[in-house]
Amino acid sequence: WQYDDDIQVRFASTTNYPVGSWYVRIEIHGTEGAYVHASGGPEGEHTWWGKKGTWSDACPYPVAQTWRQGSDRFAYSVRTGAPLGICGEQGLLSRQILDALYASARQEGRWVEVAT
């Protein structure tokens, strides 16, 4: 895709490899720099940043930590006092939705009510 401000975005994804794996590649190119992220496939997990004519593994600006596990985010919040990304009610609703999915599967995919 090419946007009005000259940013170009390319997204590629496939599972069609002789080796059973998932492959994703995201590229974002603009007048100030570029971002390329690959996951799976022959490149493995890697991110590159392009700025001022060079490529680097290091992000050219500060980035906040992205927690991949809810328990990591919770422990960080307890240690530092930082707010959590969601409130307890949102977590409870997510759990109720998951419970309803399992209940539906046990009933051959029939609709079930989500307990709220």
N, CA, C and O atoms as a GROMACS GRO file, in nm:
protein
  464
    1TRP      N    1   0.084  -0.117   0.000
    1TRP     CA    2   0.000   0.000   0.000
    1TRP      C    3   0.088   0.124   0.000
    1TRP      O    4   0.196   0.123   0.060
    2GLN      N    5   0.044   0.228  -0.067
    2GLN     CA    6   0.114   0.356  -0.061
    2GLN      C    7   0.014   0.461  -0.018
    2GLN      O    8  -0.094   0.473  -0.076
    3TYR      N    9   0.051   0.538   0.084
    3TYR     CA   10  -0.038   0.638   0.141
    3TYR      C   11  -0.004   0.776   0.090
    3TYR      O   12   0.103   0.796   0.031
    4ASP      N   13  -0.093   0.872   0.112
    4ASP     CA   14  -0.077   1.008   0.061
    4ASP      C   15   0.052   1.076   0.106
    4ASP      O   16   0.108   1.157   0.033
    5ASP      N   17   0.101   1.043   0.226
    5ASP     CA   18   0.222   1.108   0.276
    5ASP      C   19   0.349   1.030   0.239
    5ASP      O   20   0.452   1.045   0.304
    6ASP      N   21   0.341   0.949   0.133
    6ASP     CA   22   0.453   0.871   0.077
    6ASP      C   23   0.499   0.754   0.164
    6ASP      O   24   0.602   0.695   0.135
    7ILE      N   25   0.425   0.721   0.268
    7ILE     CA   26   0.458   0.600   0.344
    7ILE      C   27   0.412   0.480   0.263
    7ILE      O   28   0.300   0.479   0.210
    8GLN      N   29   0.497   0.380   0.254
    8GLN     CA   30   0.463   0.256   0.185
    8GLN      C   31   0.465   0.142   0.285
    8GLN      O   32   0.556   0.133   0.368
    9VAL      N   33   0.365   0.054   0.278
    9VAL     CA   34   0.357  -0.059   0.369
    9VAL      C   35   0.345  -0.187   0.287
    9VAL      O   36   0.266  -0.194   0.193
   10ARG      N   37   0.424  -0.287   0.322
   10ARG     CA   38   0.417  -0.418   0.256
   10ARG      C   39   0.403  -0.524   0.364
   10ARG      O   40   0.478  -0.524   0.462
   11PHE      N   41   0.307  -0.613   0.348
   11PHE     CA   42   0.284  -0.721   0.443
   11PHE      C   43   0.280  -0.851   0.366
   11PHE      O   44   0.205  -0.864   0.269
   12ALA      N   45   0.359  -0.948   0.409
   12ALA     CA   46   0.359  -1.079   0.345
   12ALA      C   47   0.346  -1.185   0.454
   12ALA      O   48   0.407  -1.175   0.560
   13SER      N   49   0.265  -1.286   0.426
   13SER     CA   50   0.244  -1.392   0.523
   13SER      C   51   0.211  -1.520   0.448
   13SER      O   52   0.139  -1.518   0.348
   14THR      N   53   0.265  -1.632   0.495
   14THR     CA   54   0.236  -1.759   0.429
   14THR      C   55   0.261  -1.877   0.522
   14THR      O   56   0.335  -1.866   0.619
   15THR      N   57   0.199  -1.986   0.490
   15THR     CA   58   0.230  -2.114   0.555
   15THR      C   59   0.272  -2.216   0.449
   15THR      O   60   0.287  -2.334   0.481
   16ASN      N   61   0.291  -2.173   0.326
   16ASN     CA   62   0.319  -2.264   0.215
   16ASN      C   63   0.469  -2.286   0.197
   16ASN      O   64   0.528  -2.242   0.099
   17TYR      N   65   0.528  -2.354   0.292
   17TYR     CA   66   0.668  -2.391   0.281
   17TYR      C   67   0.680  -2.543   0.293
   17TYR      O   68   0.598  -2.606   0.360
   18PRO      N   69   0.782  -2.601   0.230
   18PRO     CA   70   0.802  -2.745   0.247
   18PRO      C   71   0.830  -2.780   0.393
   18PRO      O   72   0.805  -2.892   0.438
   19VAL      N   73   0.884  -2.682   0.467
   19VAL     CA   74   0.908  -2.700   0.609
   19VAL      C   75   0.789  -2.640   0.682
   19VAL      O   76   0.753  -2.525   0.657
   20GLY      N   77   0.728  -2.717   0.770
   20GLY     CA   78   0.608  -2.669   0.838
   20GLY      C   79   0.637  -2.552   0.930
   20GLY      O   80   0.680  -2.572   1.044
   21SER      N   81   0.614  -2.431   0.884
   21SER     CA   82   0.634  -2.313   0.968
   21SER      C   83   0.549  -2.198   0.915
   21SER      O   84   0.501  -2.202   0.802
   22TRP      N   85   0.533  -2.098   0.996
   22TRP     CA   86   0.459  -1.977   0.962
   22TRP      C   87   0.561  -1.869   0.935
   22TRP      O   88   0.660  -1.859   1.006
   23TYR      N   89   0.538  -1.787   0.834
   23TYR     CA   90   0.632  -1.681   0.799
   23TYR      C   91   0.556  -1.551   0.780
   23TYR      O   92   0.456  -1.546   0.708
   24VAL      N   93   0.604  -1.446   0.846
   24VAL     CA   94   0.544  -1.313   0.833
   24VAL      C   95   0.656  -1.212   0.809
   24VAL      O   96   0.762  -1.220   0.872
   25ARG      N   97   0.633  -1.118   0.720
   25ARG     CA   98   0.728  -1.009   0.697
   25ARG      C   99   0.648  -0.881   0.681
   25ARG      O  100   0.556  -0.873   0.599
   26ILE      N  101   0.684  -0.780   0.761
   26ILE     CA  102   0.618  -0.649   0.755
   26ILE      C  103   0.725  -0.546   0.720
   26ILE      O  104   0.831  -0.543   0.783
   27GLU      N  105   0.697  -0.462   0.622
   27GLU     CA  106   0.790  -0.354   0.585
   27GLU      C  107   0.713  -0.223   0.582
   27GLU      O  108   0.604  -0.215   0.524
   28ILE      N  109   0.770  -0.121   0.644
   28ILE     CA  110   0.713   0.014   0.639
   28ILE      C  111   0.826   0.107   0.595
   28ILE      O  112   0.930   0.114   0.662
   29HIS      N  113   0.806   0.177   0.484
   29HIS     CA  114   0.908   0.266   0.429
   29HIS      C  115   0.850   0.406   0.416
   29HIS      O  116   0.738   0.423   0.367
   30GLY      N  117   0.925   0.506   0.460
   30GLY     CA  118   0.882   0.645   0.448
   30GLY      C  119   1.002   0.734   0.417
   30GLY      O  120   1.113   0.685   0.400
   31THR      N  121   0.979   0.863   0.409
   31THR     CA  122   1.087   0.956   0.375
   31THR      C  123   1.190   0.969   0.486
   31THR      O  124   1.304   1.008   0.459
   32GLU      N  125   1.153   0.938   0.611
   32GLU     CA  126   1.244   0.952   0.724
   32GLU      C  127   1.317   0.823   0.761
   32GLU      O  128   1.415   0.827   0.835
   33GLY      N  129   1.270   0.710   0.710
   33GLY     CA  130   1.335   0.585   0.746
   33GLY      C  131   1.250   0.466   0.709
   33GLY      O  132   1.153   0.478   0.635
   34ALA      N  133   1.289   0.349   0.762
   34ALA     CA  134   1.218   0.226   0.730
   34ALA      C  135   1.220   0.132   0.849
   34ALA      O  136   1.307   0.140   0.936
   35TYR      N  137   1.121   0.042   0.852
   35TYR     CA  138   1.108  -0.060   0.955
   35TYR      C  139   1.078  -0.191   0.884
   35TYR      O  140   0.988  -0.196   0.800
   36VAL      N  141   1.153  -0.296   0.916
   36VAL     CA  142   1.130  -0.428   0.857
   36VAL      C  143   1.131  -0.529   0.972
   36VAL      O  144   1.224  -0.532   1.052
   37HIS      N  145   1.027  -0.612   0.979
   37HIS     CA  146   1.020  -0.716   1.081
   37HIS      C  147   0.987  -0.848   1.013
   37HIS      O  148   0.893  -0.857   0.934
   38ALA      N  149   1.066  -0.950   1.043
   38ALA     CA  150   1.043  -1.085   0.991
   38ALA      C  151   1.028  -1.179   1.109
   38ALA      O  152   1.096  -1.166   1.211
   39SER      N  153   0.938  -1.275   1.093
   39SER     CA  154   0.914  -1.374   1.198
   39SER      C  155   0.890  -1.509   1.133
   39SER      O  156   0.807  -1.521   1.043
   40GLY      N  157   0.963  -1.611   1.178
   40GLY     CA  158   0.949  -1.743   1.120
   40GLY      C  159   1.024  -1.754   0.989
   40GLY      O  160   1.095  -1.662   0.950
   41GLY      N  161   1.007  -1.864   0.922
   41GLY     CA  162   1.071  -1.882   0.793
   41GLY      C  163   1.223  -1.879   0.802
   41GLY      O  164   1.278  -1.896   0.911
   42PRO      N  165   1.291  -1.858   0.689
   42PRO     CA  166   1.437  -1.866   0.687
   42PRO      C  167   1.507  -1.754   0.762
   42PRO      O  168   1.622  -1.770   0.804
   43GLU      N  169   1.440  -1.640   0.780
   43GLU     CA  170   1.505  -1.527   0.849
   43GLU      C  171   1.493  -1.535   1.001
   43GLU      O  172   1.565  -1.465   1.072
   44GLY      N  173   1.403  -1.618   1.051
   44GLY     CA  174   1.382  -1.624   1.195
   44GLY      C  175   1.316  -1.497   1.244
   44GLY      O  176   1.254  -1.424   1.167
   45GLU      N  177   1.328  -1.470   1.372
   45GLU     CA  178   1.269  -1.350   1.434
   45GLU      C  179   1.373  -1.239   1.429
   45GLU      O  180   1.477  -1.248   1.495
   46HIS      N  181   1.345  -1.133   1.353
   46HIS     CA  182   1.443  -1.025   1.341
   46HIS      C  183   1.372  -0.895   1.304
   46HIS      O  184   1.273  -0.895   1.231
   47THR      N  185   1.426  -0.784   1.356
   47THR     CA  186   1.374  -0.651   1.323
   47THR      C  187   1.491  -0.563   1.281
   47THR      O  188   1.596  -0.563   1.345
   48TRP      N  189   1.473  -0.488   1.173
   48TRP     CA  190   1.573  -0.394   1.124
   48TRP      C  191   1.512  -0.255   1.117
   48TRP      O  192   1.394  -0.238   1.087
   49TRP      N  193   1.595  -0.154   1.146
   49TRP     CA  194   1.555  -0.014   1.137
   49TRP      C  195   1.648   0.054   1.036
   49TRP      O  196   1.770   0.042   1.047
   50GLY      N  197   1.591   0.124   0.939
   50GLY     CA  198   1.671   0.198   0.842
   50GLY      C  199   1.654   0.347   0.864
   50GLY      O  200   1.542   0.397   0.867
   51LYS      N  201   1.766   0.419   0.878
   51LYS     CA  202   1.760   0.563   0.898
   51LYS      C  203   1.892   0.624   0.853
   51LYS      O  204   1.999   0.571   0.882
   52LYS      N  205   1.883   0.733   0.781
   52LYS     CA  206   2.002   0.805   0.734
   52LYS      C  207   2.096   0.715   0.655
   52LYS      O  208   2.218   0.723   0.671
   53GLY      N  209   2.040   0.629   0.570
   53GLY     CA  210   2.120   0.548   0.480
   53GLY      C  211   2.184   0.423   0.538
   53GLY      O  212   2.261   0.357   0.469
   54THR      N  213   2.154   0.389   0.664
   54THR     CA  214   2.211   0.268   0.722
   54THR      C  215   2.102   0.184   0.789
   54THR      O  216   1.997   0.236   0.828
   55TRP      N  217   2.129   0.055   0.801
   55TRP     CA  218   2.039  -0.038   0.869
   55TRP      C  219   2.099  -0.075   1.004
   55TRP      O  220   2.221  -0.084   1.018
   56SER      N  221   2.012  -0.096   1.103
   56SER     CA  222   2.057  -0.132   1.236
   56SER      C  223   1.955  -0.222   1.304
   56SER      O  224   1.837  -0.221   1.270
   57ASP      N  225   2.003  -0.302   1.399
   57ASP     CA  226   1.914  -0.382   1.483
   57ASP      C  227   1.854  -0.297   1.595
   57ASP      O  228   1.751  -0.334   1.653
   58ALA      N  229   1.917  -0.185   1.625
   58ALA     CA  230   1.874  -0.100   1.735
   58ALA      C  231   1.771   0.003   1.688
   58ALA      O  232   1.790   0.068   1.585
   59CYS      N  233   1.664   0.016   1.763
   59CYS     CA  234   1.562   0.116   1.731
   59CYS      C  235   1.622   0.256   1.747
   59CYS      O  236   1.691   0.281   1.847
   60PRO      N  237   1.599   0.348   1.653
   60PRO     CA  238   1.661   0.481   1.660
   60PRO      C  239   1.596   0.575   1.761
   60PRO      O  240   1.640   0.690   1.773
   61TYR      N  241   1.496   0.532   1.832
   61TYR     CA  242   1.432   0.616   1.934
   61TYR      C  243   1.390   0.527   2.051
   61TYR      O  244   1.374   0.406   2.033
   62PRO      N  245   1.371   0.585   2.170
   62PRO     CA  246   1.334   0.503   2.286
   62PRO      C  247   1.199   0.433   2.266
   62PRO      O  248   1.105   0.493   2.213
   63VAL      N  249   1.192   0.308   2.308
   63VAL     CA  250   1.069   0.230   2.295
   63VAL      C  251   1.034   0.174   2.433
   63VAL      O  252   1.119   0.119   2.502
   64ALA      N  253   0.908   0.188   2.471
   64ALA     CA  254   0.862   0.132   2.598
   64ALA      C  255   0.864  -0.021   2.588
   64ALA      O  256   0.842  -0.077   2.481
   65GLN      N  257   0.890  -0.087   2.700
   65GLN     CA  258   0.892  -0.233   2.705
   65GLN      C  259   0.755  -0.289   2.669
   65GLN      O  260   0.653  -0.245   2.724
   66THR      N  261   0.752  -0.384   2.579
   66THR     CA  262   0.628  -0.455   2.546
   66THR      C  263   0.631  -0.588   2.618
   66THR      O  264   0.716  -0.673   2.590
   67TRP      N  265   0.540  -0.606   2.710
   67TRP     CA  266   0.535  -0.732   2.785
   67TRP      C  267   0.456  -0.833   2.704
   67TRP      O  268   0.344  -0.804   2.661
   68ARG      N  269   0.512  -0.951   2.684
   68ARG     CA  270   0.444  -1.053   2.605
   68ARG      C  271   0.357  -1.144   2.691
   68ARG      O  272   0.270  -1.213   2.638
   69GLN      N  273   0.379  -1.144   2.820
   69GLN     CA  274   0.301  -1.229   2.909
   69GLN      C  275   0.229  -1.141   3.010
   69GLN      O  276   0.288  -1.047   3.064
   70GLY      N  277   0.104  -1.170   3.035
   70GLY     CA  278   0.028  -1.094   3.133
   70GLY      C  279   0.092  -1.097   3.271
   70GLY      O  280   0.087  -0.998   3.344
   71SER      N  281   0.152  -1.210   3.306
   71SER     CA  282   0.216  -1.221   3.438
   71SER      C  283   0.337  -1.128   3.448
   71SER      O  284   0.364  -1.075   3.556
   72ASP      N  285   0.410  -1.108   3.338
   72ASP     CA  286   0.523  -1.014   3.338
   72ASP      C  287   0.474  -0.871   3.362
   72ASP      O  288   0.532  -0.797   3.441
   73ARG      N  289   0.366  -0.834   3.292
   73ARG     CA  290   0.310  -0.700   3.307
   73ARG      C  291   0.260  -0.680   3.451
   73ARG      O  292   0.281  -0.573   3.509
   74PHE      N  293   0.196  -0.782   3.508
   74PHE     CA  294   0.144  -0.771   3.643
   74PHE      C  295   0.259  -0.754   3.743
   74PHE      O  296   0.252  -0.669   3.831
   75ALA      N  297   0.364  -0.836   3.729
   75ALA     CA  298   0.479  -0.827   3.820
   75ALA      C  299   0.545  -0.690   3.809
   75ALA      O  300   0.585  -0.633   3.910
   76TYR      N  301   0.557  -0.637   3.688
   76TYR     CA  302   0.615  -0.504   3.668
   76TYR      C  303   0.530  -0.398   3.738
   76TYR      O  304   0.583  -0.306   3.800
   77SER      N  305   0.399  -0.412   3.727
   77SER     CA  306   0.308  -0.317   3.792
   77SER      C  307   0.323  -0.322   3.944
   77SER      O  308   0.324  -0.218   4.010
   78VAL      N  309   0.334  -0.442   4.000
   78VAL     CA  310   0.351  -0.456   4.145
   78VAL      C  311   0.484  -0.394   4.189
   78VAL      O  312   0.489  -0.324   4.290
   79ARG      N  313   0.591  -0.419   4.112
   79ARG     CA  314   0.723  -0.366   4.149
   79ARG      C  315   0.731  -0.215   4.140
   79ARG      O  316   0.791  -0.150   4.226
   80THR      N  317   0.672  -0.156   4.035
   80THR     CA  318   0.692  -0.014   4.007
   80THR      C  319   0.572   0.074   4.038
   80THR      O  320   0.586   0.196   4.046
   81GLY      N  321   0.455   0.014   4.054
   81GLY     CA  322   0.335   0.094   4.074
   81GLY      C  323   0.275   0.145   3.943
   81GLY      O  324   0.178   0.221   3.945
   82ALA      N  325   0.330   0.102   3.830
   82ALA     CA  326   0.277   0.144   3.699
   82ALA      C  327   0.137   0.087   3.681
   82ALA      O  328   0.110  -0.025   3.725
   83PRO      N  329   0.047   0.162   3.616
   83PRO     CA  330  -0.088   0.110   3.596
   83PRO      C  331  -0.089  -0.008   3.499
   83PRO      O  332  -0.007  -0.017   3.408
   84LEU      N  333  -0.184  -0.097   3.520
   84LEU     CA  334  -0.203  -0.209   3.428
   84LEU      C  335  -0.274  -0.159   3.303
   84LEU      O  336  -0.340  -0.055   3.306
   85GLY      N  337  -0.260  -0.231   3.194
   85GLY     CA  338  -0.324  -0.192   3.069
   85GLY      C  339  -0.475  -0.211   3.069
   85GLY      O  340  -0.546  -0.144   2.994
   86ILE      N  341  -0.526  -0.301   3.153
   86ILE     CA  342  -0.670  -0.324   3.160
   86ILE      C  343  -0.711  -0.331   3.307
   86ILE      O  344  -0.628  -0.353   3.395
   87CYS      N  345  -0.840  -0.313   3.330
   87CYS     CA  346  -0.890  -0.323   3.467
   87CYS      C  347  -0.935  -0.467   3.494
   87CYS      O  348  -0.946  -0.547   3.401
   88GLY      N  349  -0.960  -0.498   3.619
   88GLY     CA  350  -1.002  -0.633   3.657
   88GLY      C  351  -1.130  -0.677   3.590
   88GLY      O  352  -1.145  -0.794   3.556
   89GLU      N  353  -1.223  -0.583   3.569
   89GLU     CA  354  -1.350  -0.618   3.505
   89GLU      C  355  -1.329  -0.666   3.362
   89GLU      O  356  -1.397  -0.758   3.316
   90GLN      N  357  -1.235  -0.603   3.290
   90GLN     CA  358  -1.206  -0.647   3.152
   90GLN      C  359  -1.144  -0.786   3.152
   90GLN      O  360  -1.175  -0.868   3.065
   91GLY      N  361  -1.058  -0.813   3.247
   91GLY     CA  362  -0.999  -0.947   3.258
   91GLY      C  363  -1.104  -1.052   3.288
   91GLY      O  364  -1.101  -1.161   3.232
   92LEU      N  365  -1.198  -1.018   3.378
   92LEU     CA  366  -1.306  -1.112   3.412
   92LEU      C  367  -1.393  -1.139   3.289
   92LEU      O  368  -1.431  -1.254   3.265
   93LEU      N  369  -1.426  -1.035   3.212
   93LEU     CA  370  -1.508  -1.055   3.092
   93LEU      C  371  -1.436  -1.145   2.992
   93LEU      O  372  -1.498  -1.232   2.930
   94SER      N  373  -1.305  -1.127   2.975
   94SER     CA  374  -1.228  -1.214   2.886
   94SER      C  375  -1.237  -1.359   2.931
   94SER      O  376  -1.254  -1.449   2.849
   95ARG      N  377  -1.227  -1.381   3.061
   95ARG     CA  378  -1.237  -1.517   3.115
   95ARG      C  379  -1.376  -1.575   3.089
   95ARG      O  380  -1.389  -1.693   3.055
   96GLN      N  381  -1.481  -1.493   3.106
   96GLN     CA  382  -1.617  -1.541   3.083
   96GLN      C  383  -1.638  -1.577   2.936
   96GLN      O  384  -1.709  -1.674   2.905
   97ILE      N  385  -1.578  -1.501   2.846
   97ILE     CA  386  -1.589  -1.532   2.703
   97ILE      C  387  -1.518  -1.664   2.673
   97ILE      O  388  -1.570  -1.747   2.599
   98LEU      N  389  -1.398  -1.684   2.730
   98LEU     CA  390  -1.327  -1.811   2.710
   98LEU      C  391  -1.407  -1.928   2.764
   98LEU      O  392  -1.415  -2.033   2.699
   99ASP      N  393  -1.467  -1.912   2.882
   99ASP     CA  394  -1.550  -2.019   2.939
   99ASP      C  395  -1.666  -2.052   2.846
   99ASP      O  396  -1.700  -2.169   2.828
  100ALA      N  397  -1.728  -1.948   2.786
  100ALA     CA  398  -1.840  -1.970   2.693
  100ALA      C  399  -1.792  -2.043   2.567
  100ALA      O  400  -1.865  -2.127   2.513
  101LEU      N  401  -1.671  -2.012   2.518
  101LEU     CA  402  -1.618  -2.082   2.402
  101LEU      C  403  -1.603  -2.231   2.430
  101LEU      O  404  -1.642  -2.315   2.348
  102TYR      N  405  -1.548  -2.264   2.546
  102TYR     CA  406  -1.533  -2.405   2.583
  102TYR      C  407  -1.668  -2.472   2.601
  102TYR      O  408  -1.687  -2.587   2.560
  103ALA      N  409  -1.764  -2.401   2.662
  103ALA     CA  410  -1.898  -2.458   2.681
  103ALA      C  411  -1.963  -2.486   2.545
  103ALA      O  412  -2.026  -2.590   2.527
  104SER      N  413  -1.947  -2.394   2.451
  104SER     CA  414  -2.002  -2.413   2.317
  104SER      C  415  -1.938  -2.534   2.249
  104SER      O  416  -2.008  -2.613   2.184
  105ALA      N  417  -1.807  -2.549   2.262
  105ALA     CA  418  -1.738  -2.663   2.202
  105ALA      C  419  -1.788  -2.795   2.260
  105ALA      O  420  -1.803  -2.893   2.188
  106ARG      N  421  -1.813  -2.798   2.391
  106ARG     CA  422  -1.864  -2.920   2.455
  106ARG      C  423  -2.005  -2.953   2.406
  106ARG      O  424  -2.048  -3.068   2.415
  107GLN      N  425  -2.078  -2.852   2.356
  107GLN     CA  426  -2.216  -2.872   2.310
  107GLN      C  427  -2.224  -2.871   2.157
  107GLN      O  428  -2.323  -2.827   2.100
  108GLU      N  429  -2.118  -2.921   2.093
  108GLU     CA  430  -2.113  -2.934   1.947
  108GLU      C  431  -2.131  -2.801   1.876
  108GLU      O  432  -2.193  -2.795   1.770
  109GLY      N  433  -2.077  -2.695   1.933
  109GLY     CA  434  -2.079  -2.564   1.868
  109GLY      C  435  -2.206  -2.484   1.885
  109GLY      O  436  -2.223  -2.381   1.820
  110ARG      N  437  -2.297  -2.529   1.970
  110ARG     CA  438  -2.421  -2.453   1.991
  110ARG      C  439  -2.391  -2.321   2.060
  110ARG      O  440  -2.292  -2.307   2.131
  111TRP      N  441  -2.480  -2.224   2.036
  111TRP     CA  442  -2.469  -2.093   2.101
  111TRP      C  443  -2.488  -2.108   2.251
  111TRP      O  444  -2.571  -2.186   2.297
  112VAL      N  445  -2.409  -2.034   2.326
  112VAL     CA  446  -2.425  -2.029   2.471
  112VAL      C  447  -2.423  -1.883   2.514
  112VAL      O  448  -2.366  -1.798   2.446
  113GLU      N  449  -2.484  -1.855   2.626
  113GLU     CA  450  -2.484  -1.719   2.680
  113GLU      C  451  -2.352  -1.694   2.753
  113GLU      O  452  -2.298  -1.783   2.819
  114VAL      N  453  -2.302  -1.573   2.740
  114VAL     CA  454  -2.183  -1.533   2.814
  114VAL      C  455  -2.230  -1.478   2.947
  114VAL      O  456  -2.306  -1.381   2.952
  115ALA      N  457  -2.184  -1.540   3.055
  115ALA     CA  458  -2.224  -1.495   3.189
  115ALA      C  459  -2.153  -1.364   3.220
  115ALA      O  460  -2.030  -1.357   3.222
  116THR      N  461  -2.232  -1.259   3.244
  116THR     CA  462  -2.171  -1.129   3.278
  116THR      C  463  -2.227  -1.077   3.408
  116THR      O  464  -2.189  -0.969   3.453
   0.00000   0.00000   0.00000
